Amino acid sequence: MRRIKKILVPLLALGMVITLTTAIPAGATTEKTDKKDVVDSEFVFCTMDWSGEIEEVQVFEILSLKGDGTFDVREKKAFGENTGWQGVKGFKKPKVEGDYLVWEGLKSKDNASYIAATKLSEAMVEEARTRIPLDVRFKYKFDGVPVTDLDEITGKSGRFEMEVTFKNTSKEKTRVEYKDPDTGELKETEVETYLPLVIQPYDWYFDNRIFYNLEADPTGLVVPMPDFYNVGWSIPLFPPATEESHTIWIKADVKDFQLPPLTLAVAFVFPETNQVDPTALFKAGLEQLYGGVKQINEGVGDPSKEDTLLYGITAVDNGLKQMADAQEGLPYAKSNIDSAMIPGVEEAAAGIGSERTPQTLLYAANAVIGGLYGMLAGIGSETEDETLLYAMNAMKEGLEGIYEGIGDTATDETLLFGMRSLELGLDNPSGVPKPGIKQVAQLIFAAAEGITDPVLKATIQGYAQGIINGVGNQYTEKTLIYGVHLVMAGLMAIQNGIKSSDPQAKTLMYAVDKVIGGLNAMKAGIGTETTDKTLLYAMAAIQGGLHQLKAGMSTGDPNNPGLLEGLELLSAGLADAIAGLGSAGTPDTLLYGTNAIKEGLTQVGGGTQQMVDGLYKNLVMLNTTEAELKAIAKRAEEFDHLLGRAEDATNQVRFVYQAKPTYNYKAGSKASWVVAIVLSIVFALILVAGGIMLSRRAAA
C-alpha cells in the first residue's frame, strides 16, 4: 500500500502540472491539433539505484474515452517483447495481434477511463534507457568523504551531502527550412534541437528527527514543516533557453542516518503563453524596413553601376570637370578665342559654323544647352514623378514613415507603444486599466498575510516573491522587464539613426537633406537663359554671340556688333561660365554642388549597406529561430509514447523517477495527502511561470 501511495502521489502532482500547463492557450509557435475521441497517456515509473541508474521500469497506461459508446484501441508496439498486465482501474487486458496491442469493446458512458500497469523485463529496461532523454546522476559525501553505498553510513551521525545532476540528452542535429529574406526562397540549414524537458523533484520529505540544519542550492526551496523538511525544485532543461544540464544539492547534519525514497516528476512540455507575442509584429516591421533600406541602397548604387544616383552624378561631375579643365574645357576655349579667334576673324567665322554643323561652336553650344535642359528635367522637383528631387523627397517621406512607425510609448499602433503595453502587462503599479503580473503576485503575497498556518503562508509568499523577482525591473539583468527595455532601447537607436534633434548629426535624414540641397544647388547653377551667372544664361549669351559673329565680323558698334565684338562678348560669357562651374571647394558653383551630392550619396550608400547587411542577418536569425521552434515542437509532439503509439488517438507520455531508500527507512509522520496536493499546485504554478519566461527568451 505504501508503494502504491508513493507512486500515485507524484502521478497526481504531475497530472495537475500537465492540466495547468495545457490549459494555457498556445503561443505563436505552437501548432494546434483537433481533439481526439481517445487519449492514450503513459505514466512511466522508473526505479533508480543510488547512483541514478534505472533498474526497473513500470508503465501506467491510461485510456481516456470521450463520449458514449464502445471503443476499440489499437496501439503499435514499440518493443518486440510482450509484457504482463496488472489491472488498476477498469482494467481490460489487451490482445496481441502481430505488432499491435488491441483493446476491444471498451465501454464508455459520459466519458470513461481505463488504467492498467505493466512492468518491463530487464532487456526492455535496457532498451528503454536509450529512449528516455534524461540522464540522472547522484553523488554523496559523508563528513566530506565520497560515498557510493548509502547502507555503509546508515545509522551514523555526521554531515551528509547529496548532489544530483540532470542532463537533457535529447540533442540531435535537425535540418530545417527557413525563408531567405532577400530572395524569398526556402533554404536549409542544420540546427541543434532538444526536447523541452521540465523536471520537478517532488515528495522529498526529510524527517527533522534525522536531518537538521538542512540547506539546498539557490534554485531549490526548503519548506520547514513541523515534522520534516520539504524541498522542491522546478527545473526546465530547454537549450538554448537554458543549459542542457542542471545540478542541485542538499546538505544537512544527520543523526542515525537513513534516506527516504526520492521522487522526480518529468514532463516534456513545450512552453506556451497567452500573452500577445510581439515577435511577428517586429519581424513584419523589420522585413518592411529591410525592403525599404535595400531599395534606397540599390538606388544610390556606386559610381560603376549604371542607372544609379552615384553613377549619374559621377558622370555629371566628370563632365563638368572636363568643361572646367584648363587644357580641354571652357578656360581653354576662352584662351583660344582671346589668342587666336579674335586675331583671325575669318578663321573664327569658319569655326562658328551652325547648330547643324558638327565640330563648330554653335553646334557645341546648342548641344550644351540641350544637355543642360535635360539635366534640369532629370533633377525636376518634389512634385514631378521620376525625377531626382521627387525620388529624394519620397525617400525622405519613407524615412519619416519608418520613424513614425517606431513611434513612442504614448502613440497607439507603434512598436514602442506595443513594447510599453507589454511592460505594463508585466508590471503596472497603477493598475490602469488592469494590474500587471507583478502586481497580481504582490496581491497574492499580501493576501497570504491572512493565512494562519505559518508554513502555508511562507510557501505561498515564497513563490509569489519568485514571480515578482522573475518579472524584475529595467535595472536587473535576466528579467522580463530588463529584456523589454533592451528591445525599446534598440528601437530608439533605429530612430536616432534615421533622424536627430541635432541638425548636424550624421543621420539618414541628414544625408538625404544634403542630397536635396546639392540637387537644388545644381539646379540653381544651371539656371535659366534669363538668370544672370548661370550656365544656361552663359550658354545663351555664347549662342547669341556666335550668331552675331556669324552675322558680321565686326561692326565697331556694340549695339550692332560684328564678329570681333561678338568674340569679345563670347569671351565674357565664357568667363561667366567658368565662374559658374567653379570648383569643389568654391561654394555656390556647379562643381561644388555636384561634389556635395556625391559626398551625401556616398554617406547614404555606406550607411544603407551596413543597415542592409545587419537587417539581413537579423531576419535570417528570426526565420531560422521560427523554423527551429517548429522542429522542437514537432519533436516534442512525436515523443509521446514508450510502450507504443495508439492509432487515431492523442498520445502523451510523462515520467516519474524514484530513487530507493536505505534498507532501514521507515515512513514516520509524513506530509498528508492534502499538503502534498497543495505543494503540487504551488509547484505547478511555478512551472507555468517558468514556461512563460522560457517562451519569452526564445522569442527574444
DOMARKE-515483 format. One line per 10 residues: number of its first residue (from 1); their letters; for each residue x, y, z of C-alpha. Coordinates in Angstrom, 3 decimals, padded with zeros to 6 digits. Last residue first. Layout:
N
NUM	A	X,Y,Z  ...
***
This chain:
700
700	AAARRSLMIG	013.700,037.307,-027.938  011.094,034.797,-028.835  013.075,032.000,-027.119  013.504,034.151,-024.023  009.758,034.936,-023.959  008.860,031.251,-024.374  011.173,030.353,-021.495  009.647,033.035,-019.226  006.129,031.754,-019.954  007.175,028.163,-019.247
690	GAVLILAFVI	008.786,029.209,-015.966  005.562,030.889,-014.888  003.664,027.663,-015.654  006.261,025.606,-013.757  005.964,027.916,-010.757  002.183,027.467,-010.834  002.675,023.684,-010.958  004.997,023.823,-007.957  002.280,025.616,-005.986  -000.390,023.159,-007.145
680	SLVIAVVWSA	001.751,020.171,-006.189  002.516,021.746,-002.812  -001.221,021.929,-002.115  -001.673,018.285,-003.255  001.131,017.065,-000.980  -000.244,019.041,001.969  -003.678,017.453,001.450  -002.128,013.971,001.044  -000.608,014.422,004.478  003.045,015.098,004.929
670	KSGAKYNYTP	004.977,012.427,006.809  004.978,011.171,010.409  007.140,008.102,010.013  007.832,006.138,006.882  010.520,003.626,007.767  013.932,003.549,006.109  016.227,000.775,007.361  017.282,-000.519,003.925  018.107,002.949,002.625  015.520,004.420,000.284
660	KAQYVFRVQN	015.314,003.709,-003.485  015.449,006.544,-006.021  012.145,007.268,-007.751  011.635,008.618,-011.271  008.249,009.642,-012.687  007.871,010.106,-016.430  005.153,011.549,-018.661  003.991,010.310,-022.065  001.335,011.557,-024.457  -000.736,010.169,-027.299
650	TADEARGLLH	-003.913,011.656,-028.813  -005.774,008.937,-030.630  -006.495,007.605,-034.105  -003.859,004.882,-033.622  -002.175,004.369,-030.255  001.604,004.688,-030.158  003.542,002.077,-028.224  005.280,001.184,-024.972  007.168,004.475,-024.686  004.846,007.137,-026.069
640	DFEEARKAIA	004.543,010.826,-026.945  007.908,011.948,-028.271  006.358,012.886,-031.643  004.806,016.049,-030.205  008.068,017.099,-028.547  009.974,016.514,-031.792  007.404,018.536,-033.732  007.576,021.385,-031.221  011.375,021.364,-031.472  011.185,021.495,-035.277
630	KLEAETTNLM	008.694,024.364,-035.078  010.991,026.193,-032.650  013.948,025.695,-035.028  011.959,027.016,-038.001  010.996,030.130,-036.048  014.617,030.570,-034.901  015.846,030.256,-038.504  013.419,032.958,-039.628  014.476,035.257,-036.770  018.212,034.656,-037.395
620	VLNKYLGDVM	017.831,035.177,-041.156  015.905,038.393,-040.421  018.653,039.629,-038.090  021.410,038.825,-040.621  019.534,040.642,-043.398  018.892,043.645,-041.148  022.614,043.949,-040.385  023.716,043.659,-044.011  021.029,046.079,-045.267  021.815,048.552,-042.450
610	QQTGGGVQTL	025.526,048.495,-043.267  024.706,048.988,-046.947  022.329,051.827,-046.060  025.027,053.680,-044.130  027.687,053.347,-046.825  025.292,054.296,-049.618  023.898,057.294,-047.724  027.413,058.567,-046.996  028.376,058.134,-050.664  025.147,059.893,-051.697
600	GEKIANTGYL	025.995,062.878,-049.492  029.575,063.076,-050.734  028.486,062.797,-054.367  025.790,065.475,-053.895  028.286,067.818,-052.249  030.686,067.291,-055.175  027.890,068.052,-057.649  027.066,071.271,-055.774  030.680,072.494,-055.533  031.140,071.701,-059.239
590	LTDPTGASGL	028.092,073.836,-060.063  029.105,076.822,-058.002  027.539,078.350,-054.885  030.523,077.486,-052.677  034.036,077.074,-054.153  035.917,073.995,-052.893  034.631,071.500,-055.468  035.393,074.040,-058.194  033.781,076.906,-060.146  031.434,075.960,-062.972
580	GAIADALGAS	029.590,079.279,-062.666  032.889,081.204,-062.772  033.890,079.313,-065.910  030.503,080.111,-067.415  030.839,083.796,-066.532  034.302,083.898,-068.151  032.872,082.070,-071.123  030.264,084.769,-071.469  032.963,087.473,-071.430  034.887,085.666,-074.159
570	LLELGELLGP	031.701,085.327,-076.166  031.008,089.047,-075.843  034.534,089.754,-077.111  034.051,087.341,-079.943  030.792,089.041,-080.845  032.535,092.410,-080.984  035.050,090.988,-083.387  032.439,089.342,-085.486  030.151,092.338,-085.802  028.204,094.058,-083.124
560	NNPDGTSMGA	025.134,096.201,-083.666  024.768,097.823,-080.252  028.486,097.402,-079.601  029.174,099.240,-082.831  032.591,098.631,-084.385  030.809,096.490,-086.908  032.960,093.390,-086.803  032.933,090.032,-088.363  029.291,090.189,-089.201  026.254,087.998,-088.935
550	KLQHLGGQIA	028.370,084.991,-087.928  029.772,086.891,-085.027  026.264,087.927,-084.008  025.161,084.352,-084.171  028.157,083.279,-082.097  027.408,085.962,-079.544  023.847,084.841,-079.213  024.991,081.282,-078.627  027.567,082.377,-076.080  024.977,084.536,-074.285
540	AMAYLLTKDT	022.563,081.624,-074.291  025.361,079.450,-072.940  026.040,081.945,-070.171  022.378,082.257,-069.186  022.024,078.493,-069.341  025.123,078.081,-067.192  024.127,080.601,-064.550  025.573,083.980,-063.590  022.480,086.028,-064.505  019.118,084.303,-064.841
530	TETGIGAKMA	017.363,084.927,-068.185  018.560,081.804,-070.025  017.697,079.772,-066.977  019.583,078.341,-064.003  022.180,075.594,-064.383  023.788,076.616,-061.098  020.374,076.837,-059.401  019.570,073.277,-060.446  022.954,072.100,-059.148  022.342,073.912,-055.861
520	NLGGIVKDVA	018.876,072.332,-055.702  020.437,068.932,-056.338  023.060,069.548,-053.656  020.442,070.601,-051.115  018.366,067.501,-051.856  021.482,065.350,-051.413  022.350,067.100,-048.128  018.764,066.675,-046.932  019.006,062.937,-047.694  022.272,062.719,-045.713
510	YMLTKAQPDS	020.754,064.485,-042.706  017.690,062.218,-042.847  019.984,059.174,-042.831  021.818,060.555,-039.807  025.166,062.344,-039.434  024.017,064.843,-036.771  024.254,068.470,-037.954  020.543,069.277,-037.446  020.739,067.949,-033.842  017.214,066.790,-032.988
500	SKIGNQIAML	018.095,063.537,-034.674  016.607,061.468,-037.506  017.070,057.997,-039.061  019.871,056.619,-036.860  018.182,058.112,-033.804  015.011,056.187,-034.677  016.986,052.948,-035.016  018.549,053.620,-031.578  015.023,054.163,-030.210  014.066,050.684,-031.438
490	GAMVLHVGYI	017.162,049.158,-029.792  016.430,050.903,-026.479  012.875,049.544,-026.578  014.210,045.997,-027.121  016.642,046.388,-024.178  013.791,047.794,-022.057  011.658,044.700,-022.718  014.584,042.452,-021.703  015.041,044.266,-018.372  011.279,043.990,-017.729
480	LTKETYQNGV	011.408,040.190,-018.265  014.416,039.584,-016.033  017.897,038.347,-016.983  019.587,041.578,-015.860  018.091,043.798,-013.186  017.932,047.535,-013.975  014.714,047.593,-016.016  012.772,045.739,-013.344  012.110,042.181,-012.209  009.369,039.971,-013.727
470	GNIIGQAYGQ	011.240,036.942,-012.342  011.676,038.628,-008.941  007.918,039.160,-008.623  007.302,035.521,-009.683  009.753,034.282,-007.044  008.117,036.556,-004.436  004.789,034.838,-005.124  006.588,031.515,-004.654  007.903,032.460,-001.260  004.627,034.088,-000.198
460	ITAKLVPDTI	002.732,030.870,-000.924  005.208,028.685,000.987  005.602,031.057,003.926  001.814,031.272,004.392  001.396,027.519,004.061  004.049,027.029,006.757  002.767,029.766,009.014  -000.818,028.427,009.003  -002.833,031.489,009.976  -003.243,032.779,006.453
450	GEAAAFILQA	-004.163,036.484,006.465  -000.708,037.586,005.353  -001.249,035.413,002.265  -003.325,038.207,000.764  -000.232,040.431,000.642  001.803,037.889,-001.309  -001.156,037.157,-003.609  -001.593,040.891,-004.165  002.141,041.176,-004.938  001.830,038.322,-007.452
440	VQKIGPKPVG	-001.050,040.142,-009.120  001.053,043.312,-009.116  003.914,041.532,-010.891  001.582,040.030,-013.488  000.340,043.513,-014.316  -002.651,045.338,-012.835  -005.529,046.416,-015.045  -006.614,049.550,-016.915  -004.936,051.121,-015.037  -003.324,049.080,-012.235
430	SPNDLGLELS	-001.116,051.965,-011.131  001.772,049.610,-010.376  001.701,048.085,-013.876  004.495,045.489,-014.194  004.141,042.615,-016.670  001.184,043.786,-018.720  002.537,047.311,-018.315  005.804,046.180,-019.960  003.874,044.563,-022.814  001.949,047.803,-023.305
420	RMGFLLTEDT	005.282,049.695,-023.359  006.557,047.288,-026.032  003.411,047.865,-028.080  003.681,051.641,-027.710  007.350,051.446,-028.813  006.313,049.460,-031.898  003.504,051.810,-032.889  -000.264,051.179,-033.025  -001.105,053.735,-030.316  001.259,056.633,-029.543
410	ATDGIGEYIG	002.242,057.178,-025.894  005.248,054.812,-025.787  006.799,056.370,-028.853  006.715,055.924,-032.594  008.538,053.052,-034.321  006.132,053.529,-037.207  006.721,057.322,-037.055  010.449,056.879,-037.762  009.729,054.336,-040.521  007.233,056.737,-042.085
400	ELGEKMANMA	009.697,059.648,-041.787  012.274,057.507,-043.597  009.758,056.855,-046.366  008.913,060.566,-046.580  012.623,061.368,-047.051  012.968,058.706,-049.746  009.896,060.130,-051.491  011.550,063.589,-051.326  014.747,062.089,-052.792  012.772,060.462,-055.611
390	YLLTEDETES	010.877,063.670,-056.463  014.132,065.664,-056.400  015.785,063.147,-058.741  012.913,062.959,-061.201  010.516,060.084,-061.978  007.363,061.992,-060.914  007.439,065.792,-060.707  006.117,067.102,-057.378  009.444,067.337,-055.484  011.059,068.969,-058.498
380	GIGALMGYLG	012.929,068.045,-061.692  016.590,066.968,-061.471  016.218,064.960,-064.673  014.387,067.807,-066.443  017.084,070.267,-065.376  019.760,067.856,-066.626  017.995,067.574,-069.965  017.805,071.376,-070.158  021.546,071.451,-069.515  022.147,068.845,-072.224
370	GIVANAAYLL	020.131,070.829,-074.738  022.086,073.991,-073.854  025.372,072.071,-074.167  024.315,070.631,-077.547  023.354,074.107,-078.807  026.711,075.468,-077.677  028.567,072.601,-079.367  026.747,073.076,-082.679  027.227,076.861,-082.459  030.924,076.381,-081.752
360	TQPTRESGIG	031.586,074.015,-084.597  032.562,070.340,-084.530  029.311,069.210,-086.135  027.342,071.599,-088.325  023.636,071.617,-087.566  023.713,074.375,-084.922  025.881,076.473,-087.226  029.538,077.238,-088.020  031.469,079.400,-085.576  034.781,077.899,-086.581
350	AAAEEVGPIM	034.542,079.288,-090.095  033.944,082.732,-088.646  036.926,082.309,-086.345  039.230,081.510,-089.230  037.983,084.648,-090.916  038.375,086.712,-087.827  041.917,085.611,-087.052  043.141,087.947,-084.341  039.922,087.458,-082.288  039.905,083.744,-082.894
340	ASDINSKAYP	043.511,083.074,-081.939  044.543,084.455,-078.582  041.310,085.540,-076.917  039.130,082.948,-078.569  041.665,080.213,-077.940  042.025,081.209,-074.314  038.260,081.214,-073.916  038.095,077.685,-075.298  040.871,076.516,-072.968  039.093,078.047,-069.995
330	LGEQADAMQK	035.886,076.292,-071.201  037.362,072.824,-071.176  040.398,070.999,-072.572  043.623,072.275,-071.002  042.197,074.491,-068.270  039.674,071.783,-067.292  036.338,073.358,-066.259  034.379,071.617,-069.022  036.190,068.371,-068.238  035.311,068.854,-064.578
320	LGNDVATIGY	031.689,069.392,-065.591  031.673,066.112,-067.479  033.281,064.254,-064.586  030.692,065.698,-062.184  027.819,064.728,-064.460  029.178,061.182,-064.835  029.701,060.928,-061.080  026.164,062.239,-060.504  024.767,059.551,-062.755  026.773,056.635,-061.344
310	LLTDEKSPDG	026.104,057.773,-057.778  022.375,058.024,-058.426  022.046,054.628,-060.053  021.146,053.645,-063.625  024.578,052.182,-064.318  026.796,050.699,-061.624  030.457,051.817,-061.566  029.937,055.001,-059.495  028.015,053.083,-056.790  024.347,052.345,-056.045
300	VGENIQKVGG	022.122,055.048,-054.502  019.035,053.339,-055.901  020.200,049.920,-054.717  020.793,051.258,-051.207  017.417,053.016,-051.129  015.695,049.854,-052.337  017.538,047.787,-049.704  016.568,050.284,-046.995  012.911,049.949,-047.968  012.943,046.140,-048.155
290	YLQELGAKFL	014.813,045.812,-044.837  012.403,048.225,-043.128  009.438,046.248,-044.412  011.019,042.989,-043.209  011.836,044.530,-039.821  008.262,045.732,-039.449  006.967,042.236,-040.202  009.507,040.730,-037.790  008.509,043.129,-035.012  004.838,042.314,-035.496
280	ATPDVQNTEP	005.564,038.562,-035.515  007.875,038.822,-032.478  005.408,040.852,-030.394  003.823,037.662,-028.953  000.497,038.601,-027.358  000.330,036.878,-023.953  -001.485,033.575,-023.571  001.765,031.667,-023.251  003.166,028.234,-024.066  006.442,026.453,-023.355
270	FVFAVALTLP	006.584,022.956,-024.988  006.107,020.401,-022.208  008.088,017.171,-021.838  007.361,016.177,-018.271  009.484,014.644,-015.507  008.329,014.088,-011.915  011.226,013.108,-009.659  010.782,011.106,-006.425  013.268,010.439,-003.641  012.770,007.418,-001.351
260	PLQFDKVDAK	013.720,008.213,002.238  017.346,008.214,003.446  018.537,006.935,006.838  021.159,008.438,009.098  021.082,007.942,012.888  021.645,011.688,013.318  022.213,013.928,010.332  023.635,017.416,009.676  022.400,018.627,006.350  023.435,019.493,002.808
250	IWITHSEETA	021.250,019.487,-000.263  022.245,019.752,-003.899  021.047,020.620,-007.381  022.869,020.367,-010.705  021.476,021.411,-014.085  022.239,020.186,-017.593  021.426,021.290,-021.143  021.684,024.974,-020.156  018.584,027.083,-020.610  016.914,028.950,-023.491
240	PPFLPISWGV	019.251,027.149,-025.910  018.513,024.592,-024.616  015.353,023.533,-022.744  016.132,021.981,-019.377  013.479,023.482,-017.071  013.974,022.694,-013.370  011.200,023.263,-010.807  012.638,022.439,-007.386  011.329,021.204,-004.065  012.461,020.510,-000.501
230	NYFDPMPVVL	010.075,019.566,002.326  011.755,019.456,005.746  010.055,017.278,008.325  007.922,017.039,011.466  006.538,020.567,011.962  007.312,021.639,008.384  010.373,023.585,007.173  009.987,024.452,003.474  013.287,024.458,001.558  013.009,025.807,-001.996
220	GTPDAELNYF	015.645,024.908,-004.553  017.414,027.038,-007.157  019.774,028.572,-004.568  021.238,025.154,-003.594  019.720,023.491,-000.523  020.083,023.704,003.259  019.257,021.388,006.152  020.422,022.413,009.631  018.700,019.218,010.804  018.047,015.782,009.323
210	IRNDFYWDYP	017.214,012.695,011.435  014.472,013.901,013.795  013.744,016.501,011.151  012.446,013.784,008.820  013.394,014.721,005.244  010.491,014.837,002.777  011.273,014.985,-000.926  007.809,014.388,-002.407  008.783,016.105,-005.642  011.884,016.839,-007.711
200	QIVLPLYTEV	010.210,018.548,-010.691  011.954,018.226,-014.036  010.822,020.054,-017.201  012.205,018.967,-020.617  011.605,020.675,-023.940  013.127,018.078,-026.314  016.374,019.414,-027.718  017.333,020.803,-031.111  020.685,021.511,-032.757  020.413,023.316,-036.077
190	ETEKLEGTDP	021.266,022.424,-039.682  020.331,024.762,-042.503  018.043,024.624,-045.497  016.841,027.465,-047.687  013.374,028.409,-048.874  013.350,031.249,-051.391  012.053,034.719,-050.518  015.069,036.215,-052.316  016.427,038.617,-049.690  014.663,037.452,-046.529
180	DKYEVRTKEK	015.666,033.811,-047.228  012.821,031.747,-045.818  013.775,028.963,-043.435  013.918,025.190,-043.815  015.172,022.929,-041.045  017.624,020.026,-040.910  017.964,018.730,-037.344  021.100,017.814,-035.413  020.258,015.995,-032.192  020.320,016.825,-028.526
170	STNKFTVEME	017.991,014.603,-026.457  020.454,014.017,-023.601  018.975,016.611,-021.216  021.236,016.280,-018.195  020.175,016.245,-014.544  022.886,016.345,-011.878  022.093,015.437,-008.264  024.375,016.300,-005.329  023.904,014.932,-001.798  025.813,015.993,001.298
160	FRGSKGTIED	025.590,014.497,004.801  027.466,015.864,007.827  027.663,013.453,010.748  025.748,010.715,012.534  025.649,007.025,011.537  022.610,004.728,011.326  023.093,004.069,007.602  026.578,005.145,006.531  027.589,001.935,004.736  023.999,001.398,003.528
150	LDTVPVGDFK	024.460,004.518,001.442  026.855,002.705,-000.907  028.744,005.166,-003.134  030.159,007.570,-000.526  032.636,010.430,-001.090  034.287,011.741,002.130  033.472,015.294,003.331  031.817,014.171,006.570  029.586,011.951,004.437  029.532,012.710,000.735
140	YKFRVDLPIR	027.069,011.645,-001.949  026.763,011.854,-005.740  023.597,011.148,-007.743  023.426,011.131,-011.575  020.269,011.460,-013.700  020.412,011.258,-017.507  017.281,012.298,-019.394  016.378,011.573,-022.998  014.478,008.329,-022.294  014.789,006.122,-025.366
130	TRAEEVMAES	018.212,004.611,-024.653  017.182,003.662,-021.099  014.099,001.914,-022.555  016.335,-000.621,-024.349  017.966,-001.758,-021.093  014.561,-001.735,-019.388  013.202,-003.948,-022.189  016.010,-006.463,-021.645  015.421,-006.445,-017.885  011.680,-007.002,-018.386
120	LKTAAIYSAN	009.241,-004.115,-018.272  006.467,-003.959,-015.666  002.893,-003.372,-016.750  000.113,-001.242,-015.332  -003.510,-000.692,-016.251  -005.922,002.239,-016.233  -009.185,002.536,-018.142  -011.055,005.833,-018.366  -014.632,006.801,-019.107  -016.692,009.588,-020.698
110	DKSKLGEWVL	-020.435,010.174,-020.265  -020.885,006.454,-020.899  -017.923,004.468,-022.083  -017.365,000.767,-022.773  -014.093,-000.647,-024.110  -015.038,-003.387,-026.615  -011.621,-004.342,-027.855  -008.195,-003.313,-026.571  -005.549,-004.249,-029.132  -001.766,-004.323,-028.752
100	YDGEVKPKKF	-000.174,-004.375,-032.178  002.932,-005.818,-033.864  001.252,-009.178,-034.538  -002.130,-009.088,-032.783  -001.515,-009.130,-029.041  -004.706,-008.791,-027.025  -005.032,-006.127,-024.388  -006.043,-006.895,-020.772  -009.051,-004.912,-019.599  -008.705,-002.902,-016.429
90	GKVGQWGTNE	-011.433,-000.533,-015.269  -008.953,000.671,-012.682  -005.573,-000.818,-011.682  -005.250,-004.047,-013.629  -001.931,-005.814,-013.987  -000.552,-006.549,-017.453  002.228,-008.976,-018.374  004.673,-007.868,-021.016  005.315,-008.770,-024.645  008.756,-008.443,-026.281
80	GFAKKERVDF	009.246,-006.745,-029.617  009.042,-003.326,-028.042  007.444,-000.172,-029.528  004.098,-001.866,-030.077  001.518,-000.246,-032.365  -001.590,000.510,-030.313  -005.087,-000.315,-031.474  -007.997,000.952,-029.362  -011.560,-000.291,-029.898  -014.273,001.851,-028.331
70	TGDGKLSLIE	-017.895,001.141,-027.448  -020.268,004.024,-026.917  -020.730,007.316,-025.121  -018.442,010.331,-025.148  -014.699,010.765,-024.684  -012.555,007.798,-023.701  -009.391,008.176,-021.602  -007.013,005.189,-021.906  -004.431,005.369,-019.100  -001.311,003.173,-019.281
60	FVQVEEIEGS	000.816,003.004,-016.137  004.301,001.819,-017.093  006.775,000.209,-014.680  010.504,000.460,-015.297  013.168,-001.099,-013.072  016.878,-000.524,-012.539  017.448,002.995,-013.926  020.918,004.232,-012.943  020.766,007.295,-010.675  023.768,006.402,-008.474
50	WDMTCFVFES	021.602,005.289,-005.551  019.648,002.854,-007.731  016.731,004.095,-009.779  013.095,002.980,-010.148  011.395,004.421,-013.224  007.596,004.939,-013.302  006.411,005.733,-016.830  002.995,007.403,-016.989  001.586,006.693,-020.447  -001.493,008.567,-021.643
40	DVVDKKDTKE	-003.639,007.383,-024.561  -006.371,009.972,-025.215  -009.302,008.687,-027.287  -012.042,010.690,-029.034  -009.402,013.003,-030.446  -009.184,016.805,-030.202  -008.027,018.546,-033.352  -004.464,019.803,-033.364  -002.980,023.230,-032.567  000.587,024.027,-033.655
30	TTAGAPIATT	002.572,026.019,-031.063  004.978,028.768,-032.278  002.518,031.654,-031.942  001.563,030.745,-028.399  -000.875,028.035,-027.344  -003.641,028.872,-024.872  -002.729,027.892,-021.277  -004.851,024.991,-020.062  -002.110,022.591,-021.182  000.185,023.897,-018.435
20	LTIVMGLALL	-002.423,023.585,-015.686  -003.530,020.070,-016.643  000.062,018.880,-017.090  001.077,020.215,-013.670  -002.024,018.692,-012.067  -001.269,015.307,-013.672  002.299,015.518,-012.395  001.003,016.045,-008.855  -001.365,013.081,-009.146  001.422,010.918,-010.566
10	PVLIKKIRRM	003.661,012.081,-007.714  001.020,010.932,-005.187  000.147,007.709,-007.091  003.613,006.126,-006.988  004.406,006.631,-003.320  000.819,005.658,-002.474  001.196,002.399,-004.381  004.482,001.738,-002.558  002.863,002.381,000.849  000.000,000.000,000.000
***
